Amino acid sequence: MKKIVFYTLLISIFITSCDSFNKLLKSSDYDLKFQKAKEYYDKANWTKASQLFEELIPVVKGTERAEEVYFHYSYCNYYMGDYLLSQYHFKNFSRQFPASKHAEECYFMNALCYYYTSPAYHLDQTSTHNAIKEFQSFVDTYPESKLIDSCNQYIDKLRMKIEKKDYDIVKHYYKLEDYKASIVSSKSFIIDYPSSTYNEEMYFMIINSYYLLAINSIPSKQNERLQNAMENYVKFVDIYPNSSYLSRAETVYNNCKKIKDKLN
């Protein structure tokens, strides 16, 4: 019996609360709406705060409250996890209020929203590229900002994701035994990511791809491809003298040399 009374009381409070908020939404008392919107915001009730701030945006346009209303509305969307919408509003805020004390913060939050929409590395990376672009734009616009280090850290994480995707593409060609594509993509990878931890493996795949391409080629093309494999081996040893791929690369080199000797 006590439980029934308790739940009935809860339902009653909920209905009363909903009725009260609906009356507030329909009210033309914009000062009250502004006050209540801030109260809901402070209590982390982003949904109700967002509804009220959204209604206030056209009402307070051109007034002193416009900046504060739009700033809080943008954050409501962010806290509700709607990164696409909040990204738009953060960027729009920095455009509408370039002299605002919040302009720099909103510019950064715009980029951060792009960061959160960046998908897993194996999916399309358009959002990842956009996030890097926005962080770099922030750095260029606010070179003295305290957020520069954070921007660089986010950019590094995003670039690592793109790097992993490109690495998988190279590996895919190699596994498919498309050695021409493997060679081209491996060389491009090394140029694009000169400090990558995958570059030792890239060099080995170039060497082995030239070798495997050569032994599956017509005789007139074998010599050149074997020579390319051997030249890349020499370059590889010079750059990575202690590489874990060294013994395998050396085996490929020796095989190339034996075949070349027979051809000549």
VOGU-3710 file (C-alpha; in Angstrom, 3 decimals, decimal comma):
1> mkkivfytll> 0,000/0,000/0,000  2,833/2,378/0,904  4,528/1,625/-2,443  1,334/2,458/-4,338  1,042/5,777/-2,529  4,729/6,528/-3,192  4,514/5,818/-6,932  1,255/7,733/-7,209  2,958/10,712/-5,586  5,897/10,455/-7,988
11> isifitscds> 3,594/10,345/-11,004  1,683/13,335/-9,680  4,905/15,329/-9,215  6,062/14,387/-12,721  2,770/15,451/-14,333  2,750/18,711/-12,367  6,355/19,357/-13,410  5,531/18,733/-17,090  2,488/20,992/-16,922  4,567/23,715/-15,302
21> fnkllkssdy> 7,253/23,504/-18,004  4,697/23,469/-20,822  3,121/26,628/-19,391  6,592/28,170/-19,275  7,164/27,317/-22,943  3,880/28,959/-23,907  4,559/32,008/-21,750  5,504/35,361/-23,267  7,458/36,297/-20,142  10,900/36,136/-21,724
31> dlkfqkakey> 12,691/37,360/-18,630  11,282/34,386/-16,731  12,226/32,038/-19,562  15,788/33,361/-19,521  16,006/32,925/-15,745  14,588/29,397/-15,851  16,798/28,426/-18,799  19,888/29,332/-16,776  18,551/27,421/-13,773  17,978/24,297/-15,872
41> ydkanwtkas> 21,435/24,742/-17,406  23,090/24,973/-13,982  21,288/21,796/-12,940  22,522/20,033/-16,121  18,989/19,641/-17,448  20,193/20,209/-20,992  16,944/19,247/-22,722  14,747/21,814/-20,995  17,463/24,456/-21,004  17,976/23,896/-24,722
51> qlfeelipvv> 14,270/24,293/-25,489  14,107/27,579/-23,637  17,351/28,991/-25,055  16,243/28,013/-28,565  13,016/29,991/-28,124  14,955/32,963/-26,814  17,461/33,177/-29,695  15,230/35,127/-32,115  13,724/37,160/-29,264  17,034/38,456/-27,870
61> kgteraeevy> 18,704/38,999/-31,243  20,519/42,326/-31,255  20,329/42,673/-27,468  22,943/42,225/-24,738  21,543/38,795/-23,953  22,015/37,420/-27,479  25,588/36,307/-26,895  24,906/34,562/-23,588  21,794/32,800/-24,863  23,487/31,463/-27,990
71> fhysycnyym> 26,618/30,435/-26,086  24,616/28,338/-23,609  22,380/26,929/-26,328  25,463/25,701/-28,233  26,748/23,936/-25,121  23,352/22,348/-24,453  23,572/20,554/-27,788  27,157/19,547/-27,039  26,286/18,106/-23,616  23,367/16,201/-25,156
81> gdyllsqyhf> 25,858/14,549/-27,507  24,602/16,161/-30,711  28,075/16,973/-32,037  26,976/17,789/-35,585  24,498/20,403/-34,410  26,742/21,826/-31,702  29,645/22,016/-34,170  27,522/24,191/-36,436  26,441/26,477/-33,604  29,908/26,819/-32,055
91> knfsrqfpas> 31,343/27,853/-35,394  28,424/30,166/-36,074  28,893/31,746/-32,638  32,524/32,614/-33,385  31,387/34,220/-36,637  28,480/36,147/-35,153  30,388/37,310/-32,079  34,072/37,574/-33,139  34,836/40,053/-30,335  33,232/37,896/-27,645
101> khaeecyfmn> 35,278/36,551/-24,746  33,837/33,162/-25,764  34,826/33,363/-29,455  38,131/31,533/-29,013  36,555/28,812/-26,884  33,740/28,271/-29,386  36,194/28,090/-32,273  38,031/25,333/-30,413  34,797/23,533/-29,491  33,801/23,547/-33,152
111> alcyyytspa> 36,968/21,573/-33,954  36,455/19,299/-30,947  32,969/18,390/-32,165  34,498/17,338/-35,480  36,950/15,213/-33,491  34,108/13,386/-31,749  32,385/12,651/-35,077  35,544/11,073/-36,489  34,716/7,362/-37,039  36,777/4,199/-36,586
121> yhldqtsthn> 39,892/4,171/-38,779  38,559/1,572/-41,254  35,578/3,776/-42,187  35,420/6,891/-44,374  37,720/9,523/-42,854  36,120/12,718/-44,216  35,215/13,873/-40,700  38,751/13,112/-39,545  40,240/15,290/-42,278  37,724/18,034/-41,444
131> aikefqsfvd> 38,675/17,867/-37,768  42,370/18,265/-38,586  41,519/21,206/-40,838  39,482/22,899/-38,088  42,131/22,379/-35,402  44,775/23,752/-37,756  42,538/26,724/-38,522  42,244/27,380/-34,782  46,026/27,256/-34,388  46,434/29,728/-37,251
141> typesklids> 43,762/32,051/-35,866  44,861/31,926/-32,207  48,615/31,174/-32,296  49,081/32,385/-28,701  46,179/30,382/-27,258  46,617/28,151/-24,217  44,747/25,498/-26,197  47,470/25,074/-28,840  48,995/22,048/-27,100  45,586/20,398/-26,895
151> cnqyidklrm> 45,027/21,076/-30,600  48,335/19,473/-31,512  47,545/16,411/-29,403  44,175/15,985/-31,084  45,729/16,486/-34,528  48,321/13,779/-33,760  45,582/11,330/-32,738  43,589/12,068/-35,870  46,616/11,688/-38,133  47,444/8,344/-36,517
161> kiekkdydiv> 43,955/7,144/-37,446  44,433/8,148/-41,092  47,909/6,604/-41,054  46,483/3,286/-39,813  43,865/3,306/-42,565  46,528/3,972/-45,229  48,706/1,225/-43,740  45,840/-1,248/-44,043  45,339/-0,261/-47,680  48,991/-1,061/-48,454
171> khyykledyk> 48,732/-4,395/-46,618  45,558/-5,183/-48,515  47,302/-4,784/-51,881  50,196/-6,908/-50,650  47,931/-9,711/-49,417  46,020/-9,664/-52,692  49,379/-10,130/-54,463  48,836/-6,912/-56,396  52,530/-6,137/-56,173  52,527/-3,136/-58,490
181> asivssksfi> 49,918/-1,409/-56,318  51,773/-2,543/-53,197  55,006/-0,901/-54,404  53,350/2,371/-55,392  51,263/2,649/-52,218  54,212/1,689/-49,959  56,380/4,409/-51,497  53,576/6,944/-51,125  53,081/5,903/-47,504  56,765/6,513/-46,682
191> idypsstyne> 56,582/9,979/-48,282  53,347/10,858/-46,460  54,472/9,479/-43,082  58,287/9,825/-42,913  58,350/9,160/-39,158  55,909/6,259/-39,119  56,680/3,146/-37,111  55,348/1,153/-40,085  58,074/2,311/-42,467  60,425/-0,609/-41,821
201> emyfmiinsy> 57,646/-2,940/-42,905  56,900/-0,665/-45,877  60,491/-0,976/-47,100  60,416/-4,735/-46,722  57,166/-4,936/-48,706  58,715/-2,812/-51,459  61,738/-5,137/-51,646  59,687/-8,315/-51,542  57,047/-6,964/-53,935  59,702/-6,159/-56,536
211> yllainsips> 61,141/-9,660/-56,082  57,764/-11,433/-56,290  56,790/-9,269/-59,247  60,057/-10,161/-60,961  59,796/-13,928/-60,583  56,254/-13,788/-61,974  57,249/-11,567/-64,900  58,291/-12,274/-68,448  62,110/-12,569/-68,805  62,497/-9,144/-70,414
221> kqnerlqnam> 61,173/-7,423/-67,273  62,800/-9,572/-64,625  66,225/-7,980/-64,597  64,967/-4,445/-63,958  62,603/-5,541/-61,188  65,238/-7,642/-59,475  67,592/-4,664/-59,644  64,932/-2,450/-58,038  64,512/-4,962/-55,234  68,255/-5,020/-54,594
231> enyvkfvdiy> 68,608/-1,238/-54,675  65,786/-0,829/-52,189  67,433/-3,430/-49,976  70,651/-1,365/-49,888  68,645/1,747/-49,023  66,726/-0,179/-46,355  69,896/-1,507/-44,670  71,357/1,988/-44,616  68,271/3,452/-42,891  67,409/0,501/-40,618
241> pnssylsrae> 70,616/-1,457/-39,911  69,045/-3,174/-36,883  65,602/-3,829/-38,305  63,646/-6,945/-37,340  62,966/-7,376/-41,072  66,682/-7,435/-41,909  67,180/-11,204/-42,145  64,125/-11,666/-44,364  65,149/-8,756/-46,569  68,649/-10,210/-46,859
251> tvynnckkik> 67,209/-13,554/-47,977  65,214/-11,778/-50,678  68,314/-9,853/-51,733  70,366/-13,036/-52,061  67,610/-14,709/-54,090  67,510/-11,696/-56,391  71,269/-11,831/-56,846  71,207/-15,543/-57,740  68,474/-15,068/-60,337  70,239/-12,027/-61,828
261> dkln> 73,475/-13,988/-62,108  71,663/-16,714/-64,060  69,951/-14,168/-66,327  73,267/-12,494/-67,116
//
